[in-house]
């Protein structure tokens, strides 16, 4: 993940200062453990400023309003108590070439300062610290004890001390080419290392950009560079310093992330705040998506393995119970031939009542014939009772396996993160498993926004809308809330998969191409995705039912028609949609 370096931070706060100072702080909302949002109002606008101290994605930018859910964090509560209603009068770096911004607050513009909010964008050491006018710490996102850091503890009531000053040289426009080259080439090494070591304010991303601007490989050794190479690199260096001095940033997307210099950006962006907001929102969502998907996949795999073992145990017991009639038959034979028994027999062979075939009956030599017969009768009754007890347990286990396979099919479709709706669909699956007691409820749950239309959308060849559920909750919503009498419901036959709804306007009738397209989509969004073809049923929604007490996503149907769907025909369409999103 690309960190916010000094150049990017300068671009962000320079853009912010032009339109948002002074501003009234109206609200503080902490959306998770590593970020909060400040509601700011100026004379002509209102917006939200996000401050993040995430160890891999520390940043700040203007963003969309956070979800309206309860905020139970102590840090944001203290900020609200101290800063709400005050004016943000200035934002300045605490010293040149430091990635620490000082947000200064007063009762109104022109009044003495009442507090400082220091935003430290420093990788895993990032922090947000509130102090009073005398620079005594009131609260901090991360309290750092003296045992954790003897160099710079951060504790309530202690004076705020800036981070230790960097030891590198300060980049300057008036530095001569010879002196600059001497610093970088003093010890032969890769250009990447030698640019980062002697100067402040540089990052790996900036070094790559500088080298690309000069048409140089950053891994090239400095002793291999020609005089012309050094001159081109120095021109790039000077251009970078002029951009910082004049604040002429040009944000845009690059092949590996973003840039605020505009040199290697393939897609320019007008608003740097939107650029930073989207980049870090997507990267953090992707990180959460991967972690949550792995957790759910592991849990489903383990639970299904246990259930399949349990199912096999019940099947084995049922197989044993099939011998119950044989036990009773042997007991009847033994009782009918008591005269043939002699003491000490370990087995006896008697003719079957109906077929006359010989049947060998094992005996306990310590018991007489009647006792052996009674033992067989007793075993018969035990096996008969076991069959009656095991059958409902087996049915319940098979229903549970079927449900979890349906959940697993929905999880398989969410194989990678492409947009925020993907994370929301995954969180729906997590919440569903919590409700069904397969997962423990997390102590902390990130805030989420409700999307009223979270489904996959497609259009059939004749222009009809086709909706696809992404998890069991959405499947239920499609089938039992959204569907009307004119629509058609699709699902793979006896194969776990998504519910698919073909929206048909009143008075219209889908043609064969529409039905086949919907069948292909239903086959693709199922466990049969890798098959050449799969059976798909479709029916009117009024013939689709949810059994009483059934788990989410489970449905039964009647008056269905069967089509064969071809999932392979859908893949080019999915790839095209993914390319459009990117």
LUMKOLDREN-179405 format. One record per residue (C-alpha): residue number from 1; z, y, x; residue in one letter. Coordinates in steps of 0.1 Angstrom, whole numbers, always signed. Layout:
// residues N
NUM_Z_Y_X_A
...
//
This chain:
// residues 582
1_+0_+0_+0_X
2_-10_+34_+14_X
3_+21_+56_+21_X
4_+23_+93_+13_X
5_+19_+108_+48_X
6_+25_+144_+58_X
7_-11_+155_+50_X
8_-10_+140_+15_X
9_+25_+155_+8_X
10_+11_+190_+18_X
11_-18_+186_-6_X
12_+5_+175_-34_X
13_+31_+203_-31_X
14_+4_+230_-24_X
15_-13_+221_-56_X
16_+20_+220_-75_X
17_+31_+254_-63_X
18_-1_+271_-76_X
19_+6_+264_-112_X
20_+42_+252_-117_X
21_+64_+279_-102_X
22_+86_+291_-117_X
23_+94_+265_-143_X
24_+122_+256_-166_X
25_+137_+221_-162_X
26_+140_+208_-198_X
27_+148_+171_-193_X
28_+154_+144_-167_X
29_+145_+108_-175_X
30_+149_+79_-150_X
31_+124_+52_-159_X
32_+136_+26_-134_X
33_+157_+21_-103_X
34_+133_+39_-80_X
35_+118_+68_-100_X
36_+126_+96_-124_X
37_+106_+122_-143_X
38_+114_+159_-146_X
39_+102_+178_-177_X
40_+90_+212_-166_X
41_+79_+242_-188_X
42_+62_+273_-176_X
43_+49_+302_-196_X
44_+17_+285_-205_X
45_+22_+247_-200_X
46_+46_+218_-201_X
47_+44_+187_-180_X
48_+63_+159_-162_X
49_+69_+156_-125_X
50_+75_+121_-112_X
51_+98_+116_-82_X
52_+97_+81_-67_X
53_+118_+68_-38_X
54_+103_+33_-39_X
55_+105_+18_-4_X
56_+68_+10_-4_X
57_+55_+36_-27_X
58_+76_+68_-24_X
59_+57_+97_-38_X
60_+58_+127_-62_X
61_+31_+139_-86_X
62_+25_+152_-121_X
63_+23_+124_-146_X
64_+22_+115_-183_X
65_+54_+116_-204_X
66_+77_+85_-198_X
67_+83_+61_-227_X
68_+109_+72_-252_X
69_+136_+46_-246_X
70_+173_+50_-237_X
71_+181_+61_-201_X
72_+213_+45_-189_X
73_+211_+54_-152_X
74_+241_+73_-137_X
75_+218_+92_-113_X
76_+197_+108_-140_X
77_+227_+116_-161_X
78_+242_+136_-132_X
79_+209_+154_-126_X
80_+208_+163_-163_X
81_+243_+176_-162_X
82_+237_+197_-131_X
83_+201_+209_-135_X
84_+191_+209_-172_X
85_+181_+244_-183_X
86_+179_+258_-148_X
87_+147_+273_-133_X
88_+128_+257_-106_X
89_+121_+287_-85_X
90_+105_+273_-53_X
91_+95_+241_-35_X
92_+93_+243_+3_X
93_+94_+219_+33_X
94_+128_+219_+50_X
95_+110_+222_+84_X
96_+75_+220_+97_X
97_+59_+185_+99_X
98_+88_+169_+80_X
99_+82_+149_+48_X
100_+111_+164_+30_X
101_+107_+190_+2_X
102_+134_+213_-10_X
103_+133_+219_-48_X
104_+153_+251_-53_X
105_+170_+258_-86_X
106_+186_+290_-100_X
107_+197_+302_-135_X
108_+165_+324_-136_X
109_+139_+336_-111_X
110_+154_+362_-88_X
111_+190_+349_-92_X
112_+210_+333_-64_X
113_+203_+296_-59_X
114_+226_+272_-77_X
115_+214_+239_-63_X
116_+189_+220_-42_X
117_+171_+188_-49_X
118_+159_+173_-16_X
119_+130_+148_-20_X
120_+126_+127_+12_X
121_+94_+108_+13_X
122_+100_+86_+43_X
123_+90_+50_+35_X
124_+119_+26_+31_X
125_+143_+55_+39_X
126_+131_+76_+10_X
127_+157_+93_-11_X
128_+164_+120_-36_X
129_+195_+141_-30_X
130_+211_+168_-52_X
131_+233_+194_-35_X
132_+251_+226_-47_X
133_+244_+261_-34_X
134_+266_+254_-4_X
135_+245_+222_+5_X
136_+273_+198_-4_X
137_+260_+166_-18_X
138_+266_+161_-55_X
139_+247_+129_-60_X
140_+220_+108_-44_X
141_+196_+81_-55_X
142_+209_+61_-25_X
143_+244_+66_-12_X
144_+245_+56_+25_X
145_+280_+48_+39_X
146_+291_+54_+75_X
147_+291_+17_+80_X
148_+254_+16_+70_X
149_+244_+46_+92_X
150_+267_+63_+117_X
151_+238_+87_+124_X
152_+233_+101_+89_X
153_+257_+90_+61_X
154_+248_+103_+27_X
155_+280_+106_+6_X
156_+291_+127_-24_X
157_+311_+157_-12_X
158_+297_+156_+23_X
159_+273_+184_+37_X
160_+236_+176_+35_X
161_+221_+170_+69_X
162_+183_+168_+73_X
163_+168_+136_+88_X
164_+168_+134_+126_X
165_+140_+156_+140_X
166_+109_+138_+153_X
167_+104_+137_+190_X
168_+66_+140_+191_X
169_+46_+171_+200_X
170_+36_+195_+172_X
171_-2_+195_+165_X
172_-15_+231_+170_X
173_-49_+247_+166_X
174_-45_+267_+198_X
175_-39_+236_+219_X
176_-66_+232_+246_X
177_-90_+203_+246_X
178_-79_+193_+281_X
179_-41_+192_+272_X
180_-48_+174_+239_X
181_-69_+147_+257_X
182_-43_+144_+284_X
183_-16_+136_+258_X
184_-37_+109_+241_X
185_-52_+93_+272_X
186_-21_+93_+295_X
187_-15_+56_+291_X
188_-46_+35_+284_X
189_-43_+18_+250_X
190_-61_+16_+217_X
191_-71_+49_+201_X
192_-50_+40_+171_X
193_-18_+37_+191_X
194_-24_+67_+214_X
195_-31_+91_+185_X
196_+1_+81_+166_X
197_+25_+81_+195_X
198_+25_+116_+210_X
199_+22_+138_+179_X
200_+42_+145_+147_X
201_+27_+143_+112_X
202_+2_+115_+118_X
203_-2_+82_+99_X
204_-23_+51_+102_X
205_-45_+62_+73_X
206_-50_+97_+89_X
207_-59_+81_+123_X
208_-85_+59_+106_X
209_-99_+89_+88_X
210_-100_+109_+120_X
211_-118_+81_+139_X
212_-142_+75_+111_X
213_-150_+112_+110_X
214_-158_+110_+148_X
215_-177_+77_+143_X
216_-153_+58_+165_X
217_-135_+25_+162_X
218_-97_+31_+161_X
219_-92_-1_+181_X
220_-113_+11_+210_X
221_-94_+16_+242_X
222_-91_+52_+253_X
223_-104_+45_+288_X
224_-137_+34_+272_X
225_-144_+67_+254_X
226_-171_+89_+268_X
227_-169_+127_+271_X
228_-190_+130_+239_X
229_-167_+107_+220_X
230_-137_+128_+231_X
231_-154_+159_+220_X
232_-163_+145_+185_X
233_-127_+133_+180_X
234_-113_+167_+190_X
235_-136_+184_+165_X
236_-123_+161_+138_X
237_-87_+169_+150_X
238_-94_+206_+147_X
239_-110_+202_+113_X
240_-79_+184_+100_X
241_-56_+212_+113_X
242_-78_+238_+97_X
243_-76_+220_+63_X
244_-38_+219_+66_X
245_-37_+256_+75_X
246_-61_+268_+48_X
247_-49_+242_+22_X
248_-86_+233_+15_X
249_-79_+197_+4_X
250_-106_+175_-11_X
251_-90_+145_-28_X
252_-110_+113_-36_X
253_-111_+76_-37_X
254_-120_+56_-5_X
255_-128_+19_+0_X
256_-92_+11_+9_X
257_-72_+37_-11_X
258_-74_+75_-13_X
259_-79_+105_+9_X
260_-71_+142_+5_X
261_-95_+153_+33_X
262_-127_+143_+15_X
263_-143_+128_+47_X
264_-145_+92_+38_X
265_-141_+94_+0_X
266_-169_+78_-20_X
267_-157_+93_-54_X
268_-143_+129_-53_X
269_-115_+137_-77_X
270_-108_+172_-91_X
271_-71_+167_-96_X
272_-49_+154_-68_X
273_-20_+148_-91_X
274_-41_+124_-112_X
275_-52_+107_-81_X
276_-17_+100_-68_X
277_-4_+92_-102_X
278_-31_+65_-108_X
279_-30_+50_-73_X
280_+8_+44_-72_X
281_+11_+35_-109_X
282_-16_+8_-104_X
283_-2_-5_-72_X
284_+34_-7_-85_X
285_+21_-23_-117_X
286_+1_-48_-97_X
287_+32_-56_-76_X
288_+53_-61_-108_X
289_+25_-82_-123_X
290_+23_-106_-94_X
291_+61_-110_-93_X
292_+65_-115_-130_X
293_+35_-139_-133_X
294_+48_-161_-105_X
295_+83_-162_-122_X
296_+68_-171_-155_X
297_+44_-197_-140_X
298_+73_-214_-122_X
299_+95_-214_-152_X
300_+68_-229_-175_X
301_+58_-255_-149_X
302_+94_-267_-145_X
303_+101_-267_-182_X
304_+70_-286_-191_X
305_+78_-312_-163_X
306_+112_-318_-178_X
307_+98_-320_-214_X
308_+71_-345_-203_X
309_+98_-367_-187_X
310_+119_-364_-218_X
311_+89_-373_-240_X
312_+82_-404_-218_X
313_+118_-415_-222_X
314_+115_-413_-260_X
315_+82_-432_-259_X
316_+98_-459_-239_X
317_+126_-462_-264_X
318_+102_-464_-293_X
319_+83_-491_-274_X
320_+116_-510_-272_X
321_+122_-505_-309_X
322_+89_-522_-317_X
323_+107_-554_-306_X
324_+132_-551_-334_X
325_+114_-574_-358_X
326_+110_-600_-331_X
327_+147_-600_-326_X
328_+153_-605_-363_X
329_+127_-633_-364_X
330_+143_-651_-335_X
331_+177_-648_-352_X
332_+163_-663_-385_X
333_+147_-692_-365_X
334_+180_-699_-347_X
335_+200_-699_-380_X
336_+174_-723_-396_X
337_+176_-748_-367_X
338_+214_-748_-359_X
339_+212_-786_-357_X
340_+189_-783_-327_X
341_+214_-764_-306_X
342_+236_-781_-281_X
343_+264_-765_-260_X
344_+254_-749_-226_X
345_+217_-741_-236_X
346_+202_-711_-219_X
347_+171_-711_-241_X
348_+156_-729_-270_X
349_+120_-734_-281_X
350_+114_-734_-319_X
351_+83_-734_-341_X
352_+73_-701_-358_X
353_+78_-701_-396_X
354_+42_-689_-403_X
355_+20_-700_-375_X
356_+39_-730_-361_X
357_+35_-716_-326_X
358_+64_-724_-302_X
359_+87_-694_-296_X
360_+112_-695_-267_X
361_+145_-678_-275_X
362_+169_-669_-246_X
363_+205_-679_-253_X
364_+239_-670_-239_X
365_+254_-704_-228_X
366_+289_-691_-234_X
367_+282_-687_-271_X
368_+274_-711_-299_X
369_+242_-709_-320_X
370_+257_-687_-347_X
371_+271_-662_-322_X
372_+237_-660_-305_X
373_+220_-654_-338_X
374_+245_-627_-347_X
375_+239_-610_-313_X
376_+201_-610_-321_X
377_+207_-595_-356_X
378_+230_-569_-340_X
379_+203_-560_-315_X
380_+177_-558_-343_X
381_+198_-532_-362_X
382_+204_-512_-330_X
383_+167_-510_-322_X
384_+159_-501_-358_X
385_+184_-473_-358_X
386_+171_-461_-324_X
387_+136_-458_-338_X
388_+148_-437_-367_X
389_+167_-414_-344_X
390_+141_-411_-316_X
391_+111_-404_-338_X
392_+121_-369_-349_X
393_+133_-361_-314_X
394_+99_-371_-300_X
395_+81_-350_-326_X
396_+102_-320_-317_X
397_+96_-325_-280_X
398_+58_-328_-285_X
399_+58_-296_-306_X
400_+77_-279_-279_X
401_+53_-291_-253_X
402_+24_-279_-274_X
403_+39_-245_-278_X
404_+46_-241_-241_X
405_+10_-252_-233_X
406_-2_-224_-256_X
407_+20_-200_-236_X
408_+7_-214_-204_X
409_-29_-210_-216_X
410_-22_-173_-222_X
411_-7_-169_-188_X
412_-37_-186_-172_X
413_-59_-159_-187_X
414_-38_-132_-170_X
415_-48_-143_-136_X
416_-50_-108_-120_X
417_-41_-72_-127_X
418_-69_-48_-137_X
419_-53_-23_-161_X
420_-18_-14_-175_X
421_-25_-35_-206_X
422_-25_-66_-184_X
423_+11_-59_-173_X
424_+21_-52_-209_X
425_+6_-85_-221_X
426_+25_-103_-194_X
427_+58_-86_-204_X
428_+52_-97_-239_X
429_+51_-133_-227_X
430_+83_-127_-208_X
431_+100_-112_-238_X
432_+88_-141_-260_X
433_+103_-167_-237_X
434_+135_-147_-236_X
435_+136_-147_-274_X
436_+129_-185_-275_X
437_+158_-191_-249_X
438_+136_-203_-221_X
439_+145_-173_-199_X
440_+177_-154_-195_X
441_+175_-118_-207_X
442_+172_-96_-176_X
443_+201_-72_-170_X
444_+176_-45_-163_X
445_+143_-42_-181_X
446_+117_-16_-171_X
447_+107_+9_-198_X
448_+75_+1_-216_X
449_+52_+20_-239_X
450_+39_+4_-271_X
451_+2_+1_-272_X
452_-10_-2_-308_X
453_-43_-19_-298_X
454_-36_-42_-268_X
455_-63_-68_-276_X
456_-95_-77_-257_X
457_-124_-60_-274_X
458_-160_-73_-275_X
459_-191_-67_-296_X
460_-213_-94_-310_X
461_-251_-92_-307_X
462_-254_-75_-341_X
463_-226_-50_-333_X
464_-196_-66_-350_X
465_-161_-61_-334_X
466_-145_-91_-319_X
467_-107_-91_-310_X
468_-90_-115_-287_X
469_-52_-120_-285_X
470_-38_-120_-250_X
471_-5_-138_-258_X
472_+13_-154_-287_X
473_+27_-121_-301_X
474_-8_-107_-302_X
475_-22_-139_-316_X
476_+3_-137_-345_X
477_-5_-100_-350_X
478_-43_-107_-352_X
479_-40_-137_-375_X
480_-13_-128_-399_X
481_-12_-90_-399_X
482_-45_-75_-389_X
483_-69_-101_-404_X
484_-83_-94_-439_X
485_-103_-115_-464_X
486_-137_-106_-450_X
487_-129_-115_-414_X
488_-134_-149_-396_X
489_-107_-166_-375_X
490_-117_-186_-344_X
491_-98_-210_-322_X
492_-105_-240_-299_X
493_-100_-273_-317_X
494_-68_-290_-305_X
495_-70_-270_-272_X
496_-45_-243_-263_X
497_-61_-209_-264_X
498_-62_-174_-278_X
499_-67_-165_-315_X
500_-101_-147_-319_X
501_-108_-125_-349_X
502_-144_-115_-359_X
503_-142_-82_-379_X
504_-167_-84_-408_X
505_-172_-53_-429_X
506_-171_-59_-467_X
507_-204_-70_-481_X
508_-217_-81_-446_X
509_-223_-116_-433_X
510_-223_-126_-396_X
511_-255_-143_-385_X
512_-257_-174_-363_X
513_-258_-154_-331_X
514_-225_-136_-340_X
515_-208_-169_-348_X
516_-220_-185_-316_X
517_-209_-155_-296_X
518_-174_-156_-311_X
519_-172_-194_-304_X
520_-182_-188_-268_X
521_-154_-161_-264_X
522_-128_-184_-280_X
523_-138_-212_-256_X
524_-136_-189_-226_X
525_-101_-176_-236_X
526_-87_-212_-237_X
527_-78_-241_-215_X
528_-114_-252_-218_X
529_-127_-222_-198_X
530_-140_-244_-169_X
531_-157_-268_-193_X
532_-194_-268_-201_X
533_-186_-267_-238_X
534_-156_-269_-261_X
535_-152_-275_-299_X
536_-143_-243_-317_X
537_-132_-241_-353_X
538_-136_-210_-375_X
539_-122_-203_-410_X
540_-113_-175_-433_X
541_-79_-159_-425_X
542_-66_-169_-459_X
543_-69_-205_-449_X
544_-49_-200_-417_X
545_-11_-205_-421_X
546_+20_-203_-400_X
547_+43_-232_-406_X
548_+79_-223_-417_X
549_+100_-219_-386_X
550_+71_-223_-362_X
551_+72_-206_-328_X
552_+50_-176_-320_X
553_+13_-183_-318_X
554_+14_-216_-337_X
555_-9_-219_-367_X
556_-25_-246_-389_X
557_-57_-242_-408_X
558_-80_-259_-434_X
559_-116_-255_-447_X
560_-127_-250_-412_X
561_-162_-252_-396_X
562_-168_-266_-361_X
563_-190_-250_-335_X
564_-195_-258_-298_X
565_-186_-228_-276_X
566_-200_-223_-241_X
567_-175_-205_-219_X
568_-199_-202_-190_X
569_-221_-178_-210_X
570_-192_-153_-213_X
571_-185_-150_-175_X
572_-213_-124_-168_X
573_-200_-103_-197_X
574_-164_-105_-183_X
575_-175_-96_-148_X
576_-194_-65_-162_X
577_-163_-53_-182_X
578_-141_-57_-150_X
579_-166_-37_-131_X
580_-166_-9_-157_X
581_-128_-7_-155_X
582_-128_-4_-118_X
//
